[in-house]
């Protein structure tokens, strides 16, 4: 997967998070970001990696995203590997 493809998938994941108030609240709480900070940093490759980390940390959350986005469940993990820090990630 190319880095551009990985970034697009992560942006899609961010849209999924933003569309669900509870999910967005969880992400903001875990990341320590304010909504304004998230908007400002949304396009940064490191932030996009963090968004995928959030999705990958919970199987139910990941599968719900993949179903909604019509993605194969292994694609977010492949995308994460293509973004900064992905080679050091150890998901639960």
Beta strands, then each sheet from edge to edge (+ up, - down):
end
